[in-house]
Amino acid sequence: MRNVIAHFANKWSMLLLVILDEFGVMRFNELSRAILDISPKVLSGHLKTLESVGLVKRILYAEVPPRTEYELTDLGKTLIPILNQLSDWGREHLKDFQKRSHKR
């Protein structure tokens, strides 16, 4: 399990997957604008990782200037229901986490 989730179980990768599911095909700058607090370097690194494990597809167009788009692969789409369940669980229990973190 650790070997599988290590590729996407972090705040940026999961957010990227959910955003690509919601908006479909997106360019790098669109993704960057969708996640305001991610640096271009970090965004690029997470996209490369998600592509290398087959969750995201990068589409290069031989145009001037070059255009690159990103979208979920079929494999990536199978992960979305699980991420949605995790998100639902988080919303349901957020107040519990907040209460406990204030007690520290």
FIKOLZA-1660 file (N, C-alpha, C; in steps of 0.1 Angstrom, whole numbers, plus 5000, padded with zeros to 4 digits):
% residues 104
   i   px   py   pz ch aa at
   1 5008 4988 5000  A  M  N
   1 5000 5000 5000  A  M CA
   1 5009 5013 5000  A  M  C
   2 5019 5012 5008  A  R  N
   2 5028 5024 5009  A  R CA
   2 5034 5027 4996  A  R  C
   3 5038 5017 4988  A  N  N
   3 5044 5020 4975  A  N CA
   3 5035 5026 4965  A  N  C
   4 5022 5023 4966  A  V  N
   4 5012 5029 4957  A  V CA
   4 5009 5043 4961  A  V  C
   5 5005 5045 4973  A  I  N
   5 5000 5058 4977  A  I CA
   5 5011 5069 4978  A  I  C
   6 5023 5065 4979  A  A  N
   6 5035 5074 4980  A  A CA
   6 5035 5083 4968  A  A  C
   7 5030 5078 4956  A  H  N
   7 5030 5086 4944  A  H CA
   7 5020 5097 4943  A  H  C
   8 5009 5096 4951  A  F  N
   8 4999 5107 4950  A  F CA
   8 4993 5111 4963  A  F  C
   9 4997 5105 4974  A  A  N
   9 4992 5109 4987  A  A CA
   9 4999 5121 4994  A  A  C
  10 4998 5132 4988  A  N  N
  10 5003 5144 4993  A  N CA
  10 4993 5155 4989  A  N  C
  11 4994 5167 4996  A  K  N
  11 4983 5177 4994  A  K CA
  11 4983 5182 4979  A  K  C
  12 4994 5183 4973  A  W  N
  12 4994 5189 4959  A  W CA
  12 4990 5179 4949  A  W  C
  13 4994 5167 4949  A  S  N
  13 4991 5157 4939  A  S CA
  13 4976 5154 4940  A  S  C
  14 4970 5152 4952  A  M  N
  14 4956 5149 4953  A  M CA
  14 4948 5161 4948  A  M  C
  15 4952 5173 4951  A  L  N
  15 4945 5185 4947  A  L CA
  15 4946 5186 4932  A  L  C
  16 4957 5183 4926  A  L  N
  16 4958 5183 4911  A  L CA
  16 4949 5173 4904  A  L  C
  17 4948 5161 4910  A  L  N
  17 4939 5151 4904  A  L CA
  17 4925 5155 4905  A  L  C
  18 4921 5161 4916  A  V  N
  18 4907 5165 4918  A  V CA
  18 4904 5177 4908  A  V  C
  19 4913 5186 4907  A  I  N
  19 4911 5198 4898  A  I CA
  19 4910 5193 4883  A  I  C
  20 4919 5184 4879  A  L  N
  20 4919 5179 4866  A  L CA
  20 4906 5171 4863  A  L  C
  21 4901 5164 4873  A  D  N
  21 4888 5158 4872  A  D CA
  21 4877 5168 4870  A  D  C
  22 4877 5179 4877  A  E  N
  22 4866 5189 4877  A  E CA
  22 4867 5197 4864  A  E  C
  23 4879 5200 4859  A  F  N
  23 4880 5209 4848  A  F CA
  23 4884 5203 4835  A  F  C
  24 4888 5190 4835  A  G  N
  24 4892 5183 4823  A  G CA
  24 4906 5187 4819  A  G  C
  25 4908 5189 4806  A  V  N
  25 4921 5192 4800  A  V CA
  25 4925 5206 4805  A  V  C
  26 4937 5208 4810  A  M  N
  26 4942 5221 4814  A  M CA
  26 4956 5223 4810  A  M  C
  27 4960 5235 4808  A  R  N
  27 4974 5239 4806  A  R CA
  27 4980 5242 4819  A  R  C
  28 4994 5243 4818  A  F  N
  28 5002 5245 4830  A  F CA
  28 4998 5258 4838  A  F  C
  29 4996 5268 4830  A  N  N
  29 4993 5281 4836  A  N CA
  29 4979 5281 4842  A  N  C
  30 4970 5274 4836  A  E  N
  30 4956 5272 4842  A  E CA
  30 4957 5265 4856  A  E  C
  31 4965 5254 4856  A  L  N
  31 4967 5247 4869  A  L CA
  31 4973 5256 4879  A  L  C
  32 4983 5264 4875  A  S  N
  32 4990 5273 4884  A  S CA
  32 4980 5283 4890  A  S  C
  33 4971 5288 4882  A  R  N
  33 4961 5298 4886  A  R CA
  33 4951 5291 4895  A  R  C
  34 4948 5279 4893  A  A  N
  34 4938 5272 4901  A  A CA
  34 4944 5269 4915  A  A  C
  35 4957 5268 4917  A  I  N
  35 4963 5265 4930  A  I CA
  35 4973 5277 4932  A  I  C
  36 4968 5287 4938  A  L  N
  36 4976 5299 4939  A  L CA
  36 4989 5298 4947  A  L  C
  37 4989 5289 4957  A  D  N
  37 5000 5289 4966  A  D CA
  37 5010 5278 4963  A  D  C
  38 5010 5273 4950  A  I  N
  38 5020 5263 4946  A  I CA
  38 5030 5270 4937  A  I  C
  39 5043 5267 4939  A  S  N
  39 5053 5273 4930  A  S CA
  39 5053 5265 4917  A  S  C
  40 5058 5272 4906  A  P  N
  40 5059 5265 4893  A  P CA
  40 5068 5252 4894  A  P  C
  41 5079 5253 4902  A  K  N
  41 5088 5242 4903  A  K CA
  41 5081 5230 4910  A  K  C
  42 5073 5233 4920  A  V  N
  42 5066 5222 4927  A  V CA
  42 5055 5216 4918  A  V  C
  43 5048 5225 4912  A  L  N
  43 5037 5221 4903  A  L CA
  43 5043 5212 4892  A  L  C
  44 5054 5216 4886  A  S  N
  44 5060 5208 4875  A  S CA
  44 5064 5194 4880  A  S  C
  45 5070 5194 4892  A  G  N
  45 5075 5181 4898  A  G CA
  45 5064 5172 4901  A  G  C
  46 5053 5177 4906  A  H  N
  46 5041 5168 4909  A  H CA
  46 5035 5163 4896  A  H  C
  47 5034 5172 4886  A  L  N
  47 5028 5167 4873  A  L CA
  47 5037 5156 4867  A  L  C
  48 5050 5158 4868  A  K  N
  48 5059 5148 4862  A  K CA
  48 5057 5134 4870  A  K  C
  49 5056 5135 4883  A  T  N
  49 5054 5123 4891  A  T CA
  49 5041 5116 4887  A  T  C
  50 5030 5124 4887  A  L  N
  50 5017 5118 4883  A  L CA
  50 5017 5113 4869  A  L  C
  51 5025 5119 4860  A  E  N
  51 5026 5114 4846  A  E CA
  51 5034 5101 4846  A  E  C
  52 5044 5100 4854  A  S  N
  52 5053 5088 4854  A  S CA
  52 5046 5076 4860  A  S  C
  53 5037 5078 4868  A  V  N
  53 5029 5066 4874  A  V CA
  53 5016 5064 4866  A  V  C
  54 5014 5071 4856  A  G  N
  54 5002 5069 4848  A  G CA
  54 4989 5074 4852  A  G  C
  55 4989 5084 4861  A  L  N
  55 4976 5090 4865  A  L CA
  55 4973 5102 4857  A  L  C
  56 4983 5109 4852  A  V  N
  56 4980 5121 4844  A  V CA
  56 4987 5119 4830  A  V  C
  57 4981 5124 4820  A  K  N
  57 4987 5124 4806  A  K CA
  57 4991 5138 4802  A  K  C
  58 5003 5139 4797  A  R  N
  58 5007 5152 4792  A  R CA
  58 5007 5152 4777  A  R  C
  59 5000 5162 4771  A  I  N
  59 4999 5162 4756  A  I CA
  59 5006 5174 4751  A  I  C
  60 5016 5171 4742  A  L  N
  60 5024 5182 4736  A  L CA
  60 5020 5185 4722  A  L  C
  61 5018 5197 4719  A  Y  N
  61 5014 5201 4706  A  Y CA
  61 5026 5208 4699  A  Y  C
  62 5029 5204 4687  A  A  N
  62 5041 5210 4680  A  A CA
  62 5036 5223 4673  A  A  C
  63 5034 5233 4681  A  E  N
  63 5030 5246 4676  A  E CA
  63 5040 5257 4680  A  E  C
  64 5039 5268 4675  A  V  N
  64 5047 5279 4679  A  V CA
  64 5038 5290 4684  A  V  C
  65 5039 5293 4697  A  P  N
  65 5047 5287 4707  A  P CA
  65 5042 5273 4711  A  P  C
  66 5050 5264 4716  A  P  N
  66 5046 5251 4720  A  P CA
  66 5035 5251 4730  A  P  C
  67 5026 5242 4730  A  R  N
  67 5014 5241 4739  A  R CA
  67 5015 5227 4746  A  R  C
  68 5013 5227 4759  A  T  N
  68 5012 5215 4766  A  T CA
  68 5000 5215 4775  A  T  C
  69 4993 5204 4774  A  E  N
  69 4980 5202 4782  A  E CA
  69 4981 5190 4790  A  E  C
  70 4974 5190 4801  A  Y  N
  70 4974 5178 4811  A  Y CA
  70 4959 5174 4813  A  Y  C
  71 4958 5161 4814  A  E  N
  71 4945 5155 4817  A  E CA
  71 4946 5142 4824  A  E  C
  72 4936 5138 4831  A  L  N
  72 4936 5125 4838  A  L CA
  72 4936 5113 4828  A  L  C
  73 4944 5103 4831  A  T  N
  73 4943 5091 4823  A  T CA
  73 4931 5083 4828  A  T  C
  74 4928 5072 4821  A  D  N
  74 4917 5063 4826  A  D CA
  74 4920 5058 4840  A  D  C
  75 4933 5055 4842  A  L  N
  75 4937 5050 4855  A  L CA
  75 4935 5061 4866  A  L  C
  76 4939 5073 4862  A  G  N
  76 4937 5084 4871  A  G CA
  76 4922 5087 4875  A  G  C
  77 4914 5085 4865  A  K  N
  77 4899 5086 4867  A  K CA
  77 4894 5076 4877  A  K  C
  78 4900 5064 4878  A  T  N
  78 4895 5054 4887  A  T CA
  78 4899 5058 4902  A  T  C
  79 4908 5067 4904  A  L  N
  79 4912 5071 4917  A  L CA
  79 4902 5082 4923  A  L  C
  80 4895 5089 4914  A  I  N
  80 4887 5100 4918  A  I CA
  80 4876 5097 4928  A  I  C
  81 4869 5086 4926  A  P  N
  81 4858 5082 4936  A  P CA
  81 4865 5080 4950  A  P  C
  82 4876 5075 4951  A  I  N
  82 4883 5073 4964  A  I CA
  82 4887 5086 4970  A  I  C
  83 4892 5095 4962  A  L  N
  83 4896 5108 4967  A  L CA
  83 4884 5116 4971  A  L  C
  84 4873 5114 4964  A  N  N
  84 4860 5121 4968  A  N CA
  84 4855 5116 4981  A  N  C
  85 4857 5102 4983  A  Q  N
  85 4853 5097 4996  A  Q CA
  85 4862 5102 5007  A  Q  C
  86 4874 5103 5005  A  L  N
  86 4884 5109 5015  A  L CA
  86 4880 5123 5018  A  L  C
  87 4877 5131 5008  A  S  N
  87 4873 5145 5009  A  S CA
  87 4860 5146 5018  A  S  C
  88 4850 5137 5015  A  D  N
  88 4838 5137 5022  A  D CA
  88 4840 5134 5037  A  D  C
  89 4849 5124 5039  A  W  N
  89 4853 5120 5053  A  W CA
  89 4859 5132 5060  A  W  C
  90 4868 5139 5053  A  G  N
  90 4875 5150 5059  A  G CA
  90 4866 5161 5063  A  G  C
  91 4856 5164 5054  A  R  N
  91 4846 5175 5057  A  R CA
  91 4838 5171 5069  A  R  C
  92 4834 5158 5070  A  E  N
  92 4826 5153 5081  A  E CA
  92 4833 5154 5094  A  E  C
  93 4847 5152 5094  A  H  N
  93 4854 5152 5107  A  H CA
  93 4864 5164 5109  A  H  C
  94 4863 5174 5101  A  L  N
  94 4872 5186 5102  A  L CA
  94 4871 5192 5115  A  L  C
  95 4859 5194 5120  A  K  N
  95 4857 5200 5134  A  K CA
  95 4864 5192 5145  A  K  C
  96 4864 5179 5144  A  D  N
  96 4870 5170 5153  A  D CA
  96 4885 5173 5153  A  D  C
  97 4891 5174 5141  A  F  N
  97 4905 5176 5140  A  F CA
  97 4909 5190 5145  A  F  C
  98 4901 5200 5142  A  Q  N
  98 4903 5213 5147  A  Q CA
  98 4903 5214 5162  A  Q  C
  99 4893 5208 5168  A  K  N
  99 4892 5208 5183  A  K CA
  99 4904 5202 5189  A  K  C
 100 4909 5190 5184  A  R  N
 100 4920 5183 5190  A  R CA
 100 4933 5191 5188  A  R  C
 101 4934 5198 5176  A  S  N
 101 4947 5205 5174  A  S CA
 101 4948 5217 5183  A  S  C
 102 4937 5223 5187  A  H  N
 102 4937 5234 5196  A  H CA
 102 4940 5230 5211  A  H  C
 103 4938 5218 5214  A  K  N
 103 4941 5213 5228  A  K CA
 103 4956 5211 5230  A  K  C
 104 4964 5211 5220  A  R  N
 104 4978 5208 5221  A  R CA
 104 4985 5220 5227  A  R  C
% end
